[in-house]
Amino acid sequence: MDITDIIQDSSSLILIKSQDIPKLAEALANYHKPNQNQTVVNEPRKPVSQAEAMKQLNRSRQTLVKWRKKGILKGFLIGGRVYFEPEEIAALQRIKRT
Protein backbone atom coordinates (compact mmCIF):
# COMPACT_ATOMS: atom_id res chain seq x y z
CA MET A 1 0.00 0.00 0.00
CA ASP A 2 1.34 3.42 -1.03
CA ILE A 3 1.55 6.37 1.39
CA THR A 4 -1.02 8.28 -0.70
CA ASP A 5 -3.48 5.41 -0.31
CA ILE A 6 -2.97 5.47 3.44
CA ILE A 7 -3.41 9.24 3.64
CA GLN A 8 -6.54 9.25 1.50
CA ASP A 9 -8.18 6.42 3.46
CA SER A 10 -9.72 8.15 6.46
CA SER A 11 -10.30 4.85 8.25
CA SER A 12 -6.62 3.86 8.30
CA LEU A 13 -4.90 3.20 11.59
CA ILE A 14 -1.15 3.59 11.30
CA LEU A 15 1.23 1.62 13.48
CA ILE A 16 4.82 2.63 12.88
CA LYS A 17 8.22 1.81 14.33
CA SER A 18 10.14 4.77 15.73
CA GLN A 19 12.98 4.12 13.28
CA ASP A 20 10.51 4.58 10.36
CA ILE A 21 9.20 7.99 11.52
CA PRO A 22 11.76 9.98 9.49
CA LYS A 23 10.74 8.05 6.34
CA LEU A 24 7.07 8.77 7.06
CA ALA A 25 7.80 12.45 7.65
CA GLU A 26 9.64 12.67 4.33
CA ALA A 27 6.84 10.86 2.52
CA LEU A 28 4.25 13.21 4.03
CA ALA A 29 6.31 16.26 3.12
CA ASN A 30 6.64 15.04 -0.46
CA TYR A 31 2.93 14.24 -0.58
CA HIS A 32 2.03 17.83 0.28
CA LYS A 33 4.54 19.44 -2.11
CA PRO A 34 2.85 20.67 -5.27
CA ASN A 35 4.04 19.13 -8.50
CA GLN A 36 5.53 21.44 -11.09
CA ASN A 37 2.32 21.09 -13.11
CA GLN A 38 0.06 21.96 -10.17
CA THR A 39 -0.85 25.48 -9.22
CA VAL A 40 -0.50 26.45 -5.60
CA VAL A 41 -3.76 27.52 -3.98
CA ASN A 42 -3.25 30.45 -1.65
CA GLU A 43 -4.90 30.68 1.70
CA PRO A 44 -8.04 32.77 1.78
CA ARG A 45 -7.14 36.38 2.45
CA LYS A 46 -8.68 38.35 5.27
CA PRO A 47 -11.28 40.96 4.43
CA VAL A 48 -9.99 44.54 4.25
CA SER A 49 -11.54 46.98 6.71
CA GLN A 50 -12.87 50.29 5.47
CA ALA A 51 -10.07 52.14 7.28
CA GLU A 52 -7.42 49.94 5.67
CA ALA A 53 -9.04 50.34 2.24
CA MET A 54 -8.95 54.11 2.69
CA LYS A 55 -5.21 53.93 3.37
CA GLN A 56 -4.43 51.53 0.52
CA LEU A 57 -6.45 53.48 -2.05
CA ASN A 58 -5.62 56.92 -0.64
CA ARG A 59 -9.31 57.85 -0.72
CA SER A 60 -11.74 59.22 1.83
CA ARG A 61 -14.55 57.29 3.50
CA GLN A 62 -17.06 59.33 1.50
CA THR A 63 -15.43 58.21 -1.76
CA LEU A 64 -15.65 54.57 -0.71
CA VAL A 65 -19.32 55.07 0.19
CA LYS A 66 -19.96 56.61 -3.26
CA TRP A 67 -18.13 53.75 -4.97
CA ARG A 68 -20.23 51.24 -3.04
CA LYS A 69 -23.45 53.01 -4.10
CA LYS A 70 -22.31 53.08 -7.74
CA GLY A 71 -21.26 49.42 -7.63
CA ILE A 72 -17.60 50.18 -8.29
CA LEU A 73 -16.60 48.58 -5.00
CA LYS A 74 -18.69 45.93 -3.28
CA GLY A 75 -18.56 45.92 0.48
CA PHE A 76 -20.09 43.65 3.06
CA LEU A 77 -20.91 43.97 6.74
CA ILE A 78 -19.40 41.99 9.58
CA GLY A 79 -20.63 43.01 12.99
CA GLY A 80 -21.94 46.32 11.65
CA ARG A 81 -18.61 47.29 10.08
CA VAL A 82 -17.85 47.55 6.37
CA TYR A 83 -15.25 45.26 4.83
CA PHE A 84 -14.05 44.66 1.28
CA GLU A 85 -12.60 41.73 -0.62
CA PRO A 86 -8.79 42.10 -0.88
CA GLU A 87 -8.93 41.20 -4.58
CA GLU A 88 -11.25 44.14 -5.28
CA ILE A 89 -8.93 46.56 -3.49
CA ALA A 90 -5.96 45.18 -5.45
CA ALA A 91 -7.88 45.55 -8.73
CA LEU A 92 -8.69 49.19 -7.94
CA GLN A 93 -5.04 49.82 -7.10
CA ARG A 94 -4.02 48.40 -10.50
CA ILE A 95 -6.60 50.59 -12.27
CA LYS A 96 -5.46 53.63 -10.31
CA ARG A 97 -1.83 53.12 -11.43
CA THR A 98 -2.63 52.99 -15.15
N, C-alpha and C positions, 0 to 999 in steps of 0.2 A: 504494500500500500504506500502510495506517494504522500509526501507531506501536505500537498494541496488537497488531496482527498480527505486527509485527517482534519485539516482546518475547516473545510467546507461541510463536513459532517458534524452537525451540532450535537449529536448524541454520542460522540466519541469520548472515551475516557482514556487518558494517556498515562501510562506508567513508564517512567524513564529512569535509567541509571544515572547517577550523578556525573559519571564520566562522559555521558552522551549529551549533557545539557549544552555545552558549547556548540556542538553540531546542530542541535535543535534551534539554538539562538541564531546561528548563521542561516539556517534554512528559513526561519521566520523572517529574518531581515531581508533575504533575497526574495521571499514571497511578496513582501510589501513594497519592494522597489518597482517603480514603473518601468516597463520595457521601453526601448527607444521609440517604438511605434505608438505607445500609449501617450495620451495627453494627461498631464497632472491636473487633477481637480483641486482648485483652491478651496480653503475653508470659507464658509459663508462670512461675509464681512458685516461688521456691526453697523446698524443704522447711524446716520450722521444727524446730530442734533441741529436745530435751527441756528443756534449760536455758532457752532462749528462751520456750518454751511456759509454763514455770513462771512466768517473769516476766510474760508477757502476761496469763495467767489468774489470777495471784496465788494459786497453789496449790502445794503441796509435790510432790516427786517421788512420794511414796507415793500421793497422791491421783491423779496421772496414771496410775500403775500400776494402781490400783483401777479407774479409768475404762476403761482398756484391757481389763482382765479382764471388765468388765461390758459392753463393747461400746459404751460412750458415746463413746469416742475411739479411733479406729483409728490405730495407729502402724505404722511399718515400719522395718526395719533397713537401714542402709547402713554397711558396715564395722564391724559390731558395735555401732553406736550407734543410738539410737531417734530417729526423726524423725516429724513429723506434717504432714499437708496443711495449708497456710495457710488454706484455705477452712473446714476443720473448726474450727480455732482461732478464726477470725472468727465462725463460727456459735455457738460456745460463749460467746464474749464478748457477742454479742447476747442470748443466752438469759440470761446472768448479769445483764445490765442491766435486764431486764424483771421 
